[in-house]
Amino acid sequence: MLNKPTVHFTHNYLLRPTNPIVVNVIGAGGTGSQMLAALARMHHSLLALGHPGLFIQLYDDDKVTTANLGRQLFATCDIGQHKAVVLINRTNRFFGSGFKAIPYKYNKKNLHKLPQQGAANIIITCVDTVAARFEIADILRSTANGKVNNLYTPLYWLDMGNSQHTGQIILSTIGEIQQPASKKYTPVGSLPFVTDQYKTLLEQATEDTTPSCSLAEALTKQDLFINSSLANMAASLLWGMFREGMTVSRGCFLNLKDFRMQPIPVAIEGTY
C-alpha cells in the first residue's frame, strides 16, 4: 500500500472564526514591511469571501533612517518616525482597516506593556537576530495549549529570516493542533519550533547587526528583492491554509541568486 501524503490541517478557528484572526507581525523592516502589505491584501480578500478577516498588530521600536529607503517600504517624509506607526497608518488609510501599531520591542521585558501580553492567533517574526528568535520561542512556549480559550489564543508561529541572497520560511504550531481523522492523508498536529528543529544551525550562525548608513551599504547585506520574495511566499502559505484548510508544506528555503526554491514538507516528528 502506498504511503498516504502527510499534511497539516488548519486549526478550525482560522477557517470559521467569529471574530477577525489576530495576527502579530514582529519586525517592520525589509521583510516585515512587505509582509504587512501582503497581509492587508489577504484581509481585504478574506472579507470579500465572507470571512471576518484579520486584525494585524505590527511590533517594532525602530525608527526610519535614510538607509531604509528603497529596500524597505518607506519614503523620505517618513525619516525619524516609528516604522510601525508609519506603515500601519498608511495601510489603514489605503484599506480602511483598523490595524494597530505597537512601537515597542517584542520581548520578555516589555510583555506587560503589550496588548494581551503579546498574544495572538498567528505570530509572524521578521527579526534580524538569533537571540530574538530564541526569546520569542520562550514566550510562545509558555502560552502553548492548542485550544482556543479566548480571541488571542496562540496557534501558529511563522518565522522568516534571510541573508543577502537566501532565506527561509518555517511554520510551527504553538502546541498540538487537533487533527481530524483522514483516510486519504496522514495528519500531523505538531510542527516543531524553528529554534528546536534548527537549534544547532541557528547557534552557529554569524550575524552582522551593524546598522547601514546608506541604501548602497544595505544592499551589500541584503539583496533588493529577497525580502519581498520571502514575504510573498509566506503569505501564499497562509493563504493556502485559509482557502484549502490544509498544507503539505510548512515553509521553504529560497535562493534568489540561483532562482531555486526548496519546499519543507510537513513530516511526522522524528522523520526530519
ZAMARGU-4260 file (C-alpha; in steps of 0.2 Angstrom, whole numbers, plus 5000, padded with zeros to 4 digits):
<rodrens>
0) 5000/5000/5000 | 5006/5017/4996 | 5010/5029/5010 | 4997/5042/5012 | 5003/5060/5010
5) 5007/5069/5026 | 4998/5085/5029 | 4994/5098/5042 | 4975/5103/5043 | 4972/5121/5048
10) 4965/5124/5065 | 4946/5126/5063 | 4946/5143/5072 | 4956/5150/5057 | 4943/5144/5045
15) 4927/5148/5054 | 4931/5161/5067 | 4918/5173/5075 | 4930/5187/5075 | 4945/5193/5065
20) 4960/5182/5067 | 4973/5191/5077 | 4990/5192/5069 | 5006/5199/5077 | 5019/5204/5064
25) 5036/5207/5074 | 5048/5217/5064 | 5044/5231/5052 | 5059/5232/5042 | 5063/5224/5025
30) 5053/5208/5027 | 5040/5215/5039 | 5035/5230/5029 | 5032/5219/5014 | 5023/5206/5024
35) 5011/5219/5031 | 5006/5224/5013 | 5003/5206/5009 | 4993/5203/5024 | 4982/5218/5021
40) 4978/5211/5004 | 4974/5195/5012 | 4962/5203/5024 | 4953/5213/5010 | 4951/5196/5001
45) 4945/5186/5016 | 4932/5199/5019 | 4926/5198/5001 | 4924/5179/5004 | 4913/5181/5019
50) 4927/5178/5032 | 4929/5191/5047 | 4947/5194/5040 | 4962/5199/5050 | 4967/5210/5064
55) 4985/5214/5062 | 4996/5222/5076 | 5014/5227/5070 | 5028/5227/5083 | 5044/5237/5081
60) 5053/5250/5091 | 5064/5256/5077 | 5063/5272/5068 | 5065/5276/5049 | 5083/5281/5043
65) 5089/5285/5026 | 5096/5268/5024 | 5079/5261/5025 | 5073/5270/5009 | 5071/5260/4993
70) 5073/5242/5000 | 5060/5244/5014 | 5043/5252/5011 | 5047/5270/5017 | 5049/5287/5009
75) 5059/5302/5013 | 5045/5310/5023 | 5045/5295/5035 | 5063/5298/5041 | 5063/5299/5060
80) 5046/5292/5063 | 5042/5275/5071 | 5042/5261/5057 | 5027/5253/5064 | 5017/5269/5065
85) 5021/5274/5048 | 5016/5258/5040 | 5000/5255/5050 | 4994/5272/5047 | 4997/5271/5028
90) 4989/5254/5027 | 4974/5259/5037 | 4971/5274/5026 | 4973/5263/5010 | 4962/5249/5015
95) 4950/5257/5028 | 4956/5244/5041 | 4959/5246/5059 | 4976/5238/5062 | 4987/5243/5076
100) 5005/5249/5078 | 5015/5244/5093 | 5031/5254/5094 | 5039/5243/5107 | 5051/5229/5105
105) 5043/5212/5107 | 5052/5204/5122 | 5050/5197/5139 | 5055/5214/5147 | 5040/5223/5138
110) 5027/5210/5139 | 5017/5220/5152 | 5016/5234/5140 | 5009/5224/5125 | 4991/5221/5121
115) 4986/5204/5129 | 5004/5202/5134 | 5009/5200/5116 | 4997/5185/5112 | 4989/5182/5095
120) 4982/5168/5085 | 4996/5169/5072 | 5013/5176/5076 | 5024/5181/5062 | 5043/5185/5065
125) 5053/5196/5054 | 5068/5198/5066 | 5086/5201/5062 | 5094/5191/5077 | 5095/5173/5083
130) 5094/5179/5101 | 5077/5187/5097 | 5070/5171/5090 | 5075/5161/5105 | 5067/5174/5116
135) 5051/5174/5106 | 5051/5155/5106 | 5052/5155/5125 | 5037/5167/5126 | 5027/5157/5114
140) 5031/5141/5123 | 5024/5147/5139 | 5007/5150/5131 | 5006/5134/5121 | 4990/5123/5123
145) 4982/5122/5106 | 4965/5126/5112 | 4955/5142/5109 | 4951/5149/5126 | 4950/5167/5120
150) 4952/5178/5105 | 4970/5179/5107 | 4975/5161/5109 | 4992/5157/5100 | 4990/5144/5087
155) 5004/5146/5074 | 5021/5154/5073 | 5028/5159/5055 | 5046/5164/5056 | 5056/5172/5041
160) 5074/5175/5040 | 5087/5179/5027 | 5105/5183/5022 | 5110/5193/5006 | 5103/5181/4993
165) 5095/5167/5003 | 5081/5165/5016 | 5069/5153/5024 | 5051/5152/5029 | 5046/5140/5043
170) 5028/5137/5050 | 5027/5130/5068 | 5012/5126/5079 | 5011/5133/5096 | 5006/5117/5105
175) 4997/5102/5097 | 4984/5106/5085 | 4970/5093/5085 | 4968/5085/5068 | 4953/5076/5060
180) 4954/5058/5056 | 4958/5055/5037 | 4958/5040/5026 | 4967/5050/5012 | 4980/5059/5022
185) 4992/5056/5037 | 4988/5072/5048 | 5002/5080/5058 | 4996/5091/5073 | 5013/5097/5079
190) 5026/5106/5069 | 5041/5110/5079 | 5048/5127/5083 | 5062/5133/5071 | 5073/5136/5087
195) 5071/5117/5091 | 5072/5109/5074 | 5087/5120/5068 | 5094/5125/5085 | 5112/5120/5081
200) 5112/5129/5064 | 5105/5145/5072 | 5118/5144/5086 | 5132/5143/5073 | 5125/5157/5063
205) 5136/5173/5061 | 5126/5189/5061 | 5131/5207/5055 | 5119/5218/5066 | 5129/5234/5062
210) 5116/5247/5055 | 5119/5253/5037 | 5122/5271/5034 | 5115/5271/5016 | 5105/5261/5004
215) 5120/5256/4994 | 5128/5249/5010 | 5112/5240/5015 | 5111/5231/4998 | 5128/5223/5001
220) 5120/5214/5016 | 5103/5210/5008 | 5098/5209/4990 | 5084/5221/4984 | 5071/5208/4981
225) 5075/5195/4994 | 5063/5202/5007 | 5048/5204/4996 | 5051/5187/4989 | 5050/5179/5006
230) 5035/5189/5011 | 5025/5184/4996 | 5030/5165/4999 | 5025/5166/5017 | 5008/5175/5013
235) 5005/5162/5000 | 5007/5148/5013 | 4995/5156/5025 | 4983/5160/5011 | 4983/5142/5006
240) 4979/5137/5024 | 4964/5148/5024 | 4957/5143/5007 | 4962/5125/5007 | 4961/5121/5025
245) 4977/5111/5025 | 4995/5112/5019 | 5008/5099/5013 | 5022/5111/5016 | 5027/5121/5031
250) 5039/5133/5023 | 5053/5133/5011 | 5071/5138/5008 | 5074/5151/4995 | 5090/5155/4985
255) 5086/5171/4975 | 5103/5171/4966 | 5101/5154/4959 | 5082/5155/4957 | 5079/5140/4967
260) 5066/5136/4980 | 5065/5120/4991 | 5049/5117/5000 | 5049/5110/5018 | 5037/5096/5019
265) 5026/5093/5034 | 5033/5077/5042 | 5030/5066/5056 | 5040/5070/5072 | 5057/5060/5071
270) 5057/5059/5052 | 5065/5076/5048
</rodrens>
